[in-house]
């Protein structure tokens, strides 16, 4: 596997596993609780986002803390702000289209088309991920040069 693919897999696969669990779990819980397809689509989207971005932020904070410690410097609120700016650079464009339009629409319609809520949510998540990762990976690569040096 080429080095870039390994790097992206190490960064994104654990977050995706958490996100998949949260997406399906949050969506099914919302559907059982409300019976509303729209509430299900939104809950699935938000639950997956919280799990995904929570993991990525934790990963980035740990890396920044290690870099700062190696340089004999403390991890500060300003460093945390730099972590957040790097995340916005990496995911901002991808996330706007994904969370506001693409993912909720797929979460609403794919389960209807399949006639099964659980499998529909799962397939919708994977379809939305395709459109999400192209701009996200471009953003990640661009942000590495300017926003991810914490020394």
Secondary structure by P-SEA (a helix, b strand, c coil): ccaaaaaaaaccaaaaaaaaaaaaaaaaaaaaacccaaaaaaaaaaaaaaaaaaaaaaaaaaaaaaaaaaacccccaaaaaaaaaaaaaacaaaaaaaccccaaaaaaccccccccaaaaaaaaaaaaaaaaaaaaaaaaaaacccccccc
